[in-house]
Amino acid sequence: EPEVTQTPSHQVTQMGQEVILRCVPISNHLYFYWYRQILGQKVEFLVSFYNNEISEKSEIFDDQFSVERPDGSNFTLKIRSTKLEDSAMYFCASRRNRDISYEQYFGPGTRLTVT
Amino acid sequence: AQSVSQHNHHVILSEAASLELGCNYSYGGTVNLFWYVQYPGQHLQLLLKYFSGDPLVKGIKGFEAEFIKSKFSFNLRKPSVQWSDTAEYFCAVTFYGNNRLAFGKGNQVVVIP
């Protein structure tokens, strides 16, 4: 069964550094998402991406964050200058199309630790 | 504000016991409702979903959930749990006009053999 994959599984970085988290969505999916979960808190929506542009973003997704689909398979989340409070598990998800009756498939997550 | 709440974040029960996890949301409009499960070391996967029609939905692994619109609730149930049901369970909602999922805080369920 096709799966969403994410790399790396764990990333440690120093405050102020740039990080790029990578995701490979399911190949025939068109809608892509990033969520994050700070330890002990809810899973929070960051951004959705469709047709090579952001379709929706949350208030968390400020100018420090960006997303890109650099080729036909990868979907990346960049944090330009990491802060301690960016430490979280970051989940990528994909959905087959715009129809919300289709489920979102989640990747295993990348644990980001900012020191 | 639109929100999703789950209570009893840690649940411990014995095999063959019945499980019910509560999920409530705050929003007066149209919603779509989901339960996701995360087994240890694995990714989030869909248990079941409700969009319309019969408010009692059946999902995988013997789980079911009932949408009660008047109570803004979508509780998850399983009549007889197994050790393999040990996992974290998340209720999630999409509110009308959005395709983002809003999650509850999750229920950590431990089933003792």
Interface residues (C-beta under 8 A of the other chain):
Chain A: E3 V4 Y31 Y33 Y35 Q41 K42 V43 E44 F45 S48 S55 E56 S58 F91 R95 R98 I100 S101 E103 Q104 F106 G107 P108 G109
Chain B: V4 N32 F34 Y36 Q42 H43 L44 Q45 L46 K49 F51 F90 A92 T94 N98 N99 R100 L101 A102 F103 G104 K105 G106
